[in-house]
Amino acid sequence: MTKGLHVPSEIGKLRKVCLHRPGDELLNLPPDELERLLFDDVPFLEVAQQEHDTFAQILRDQGVEVLYLENLVAEVFDQVPGARAEFTDQYIAEAGIRGQHMPQIVREKLDSIEDNLEFVKKTMAGITKAEVELPLTSSVTLDSLVNTESESDLLVDPMPNLYFTRDPFASVGTGVFLHRMRFPTRCRETIFADYIFRYHPDFEGLVTRYYDRDFHANIEGGDVLNLTE
């Protein structure tokens, strides 16, 4: 299997592609928060997965190697000691969690997931209030745990747009554009590619970053076009 990247054309023969199979993030879309999460409606997950699987199989039938974003990240955590802990710190810091104690409660929820692939899928799916146990103690008030002014059931937003995998990063020649997304609700999507290109053995040290997620200007996949070699 070839390592690194080599994408000099938008119209050449497709040999390998990175997809994300729609998951539980589509189940965590509150109907009254769709606009904030950049969705018009709540998709039917089972149908979305069936359509995706058909699409992926069509690619395979044409000789395309299909990689999955969630699997690549899980492979990093399986193979690189300390990478998952580093990721968890960064994920929680960027998750916009409100409340003095809630970040630790979210961390305990994530740490309880032993399987790395399930862990990755959970970070993509988001976390609702119903999924965690709030401590029943008079010394910890609900106000200190979570923003009670918010009617949202979400503690950590899902990433429902993640199956648009060209948006957060784009392959350019032997390098990559790791984007700074325009909308805050999508900015966290680039964290997965960050760990893939830093630590995955198929890409570590082989991929130049032409743009990075902490650069000042907003760039997304539709802004990038490979013209020639």
ChimeraX attribute file (.defattr): number of C-alpha atoms within 10 A of each C-alpha:
attribute: neighborCount
match mode: 1-to-1
recipient: residues
	/A:1	5
	/A:2	8
	/A:3	11
	/A:4	17
	/A:5	18
	/A:6	15
	/A:7	20
	/A:8	16
	/A:9	16
	/A:10	12
	/A:11	8
	/A:12	8
	/A:13	11
	/A:14	14
	/A:15	13
	/A:16	16
	/A:17	14
	/A:18	14
	/A:19	19
	/A:20	17
	/A:21	17
	/A:22	25
	/A:23	20
	/A:24	17
	/A:25	21
	/A:26	20
	/A:27	16
	/A:28	20
	/A:29	23
	/A:30	17
	/A:31	11
	/A:32	10
	/A:33	13
	/A:34	13
	/A:35	11
	/A:36	11
	/A:37	19
	/A:38	13
	/A:39	14
	/A:40	11
	/A:41	11
	/A:42	14
	/A:43	14
	/A:44	10
	/A:45	15
	/A:46	11
	/A:47	11
	/A:48	14
	/A:49	14
	/A:50	13
	/A:51	14
	/A:52	17
	/A:53	14
	/A:54	11
	/A:55	12
	/A:56	18
	/A:57	14
	/A:58	12
	/A:59	17
	/A:60	14
	/A:61	10
	/A:62	11
	/A:63	13
	/A:64	16
	/A:65	15
	/A:66	16
	/A:67	14
	/A:68	13
	/A:69	21
	/A:70	22
	/A:71	17
	/A:72	23
	/A:73	26
	/A:74	21
	/A:75	16
	/A:76	21
	/A:77	25
	/A:78	15
	/A:79	13
	/A:80	12
	/A:81	10
	/A:82	11
	/A:83	16
	/A:84	21
	/A:85	12
	/A:86	12
	/A:87	16
	/A:88	17
	/A:89	12
	/A:90	13
	/A:91	17
	/A:92	17
	/A:93	11
	/A:94	13
	/A:95	18
	/A:96	14
	/A:97	20
	/A:98	17
	/A:99	16
	/A:100	13
	/A:101	18
	/A:102	19
	/A:103	21
	/A:104	14
	/A:105	15
	/A:106	22
	/A:107	14
	/A:108	12
	/A:109	16
	/A:110	18
	/A:111	14
	/A:112	10
	/A:113	13
	/A:114	9
	/A:115	12
	/A:116	18
	/A:117	17
	/A:118	15
	/A:119	22
	/A:120	21
	/A:121	19
	/A:122	18
	/A:123	20
	/A:124	25
	/A:125	23
	/A:126	21
	/A:127	21
	/A:128	16
	/A:129	14
	/A:130	10
	/A:131	11
	/A:132	14
	/A:133	10
	/A:134	16
	/A:135	13
	/A:136	9
	/A:137	8
	/A:138	7
	/A:139	8
	/A:140	13
	/A:141	13
	/A:142	17
	/A:143	13
	/A:144	14
	/A:145	19
	/A:146	19
	/A:147	16
	/A:148	12
	/A:149	7
	/A:150	9
	/A:151	8
	/A:152	14
	/A:153	14
	/A:154	19
	/A:155	23
	/A:156	23
	/A:157	25
	/A:158	28
	/A:159	23
	/A:160	26
	/A:161	20
	/A:162	23
	/A:163	18
	/A:164	12
	/A:165	19
	/A:166	18
	/A:167	23
	/A:168	28
	/A:169	26
	/A:170	23
	/A:171	23
	/A:172	23
	/A:173	16
	/A:174	15
	/A:175	20
	/A:176	21
	/A:177	22
	/A:178	27
	/A:179	27
	/A:180	25
	/A:181	22
	/A:182	12
	/A:183	12
	/A:184	12
	/A:185	18
	/A:186	20
	/A:187	19
	/A:188	22
	/A:189	25
	/A:190	20
	/A:191	17
	/A:192	21
	/A:193	23
	/A:194	19
	/A:195	19
	/A:196	21
	/A:197	24
	/A:198	15
	/A:199	20
	/A:200	21
	/A:201	17
	/A:202	16
	/A:203	17
	/A:204	15
	/A:205	12
	/A:206	15
	/A:207	20
	/A:208	18
	/A:209	16
	/A:210	13
	/A:211	17
	/A:212	17
	/A:213	23
	/A:214	12
	/A:215	11
	/A:216	8
	/A:217	13
	/A:218	14
	/A:219	21
	/A:220	18
	/A:221	18
	/A:222	10
	/A:223	10
	/A:224	15
	/A:225	13
	/A:226	14
	/A:227	10
	/A:228	9
	/A:229	9
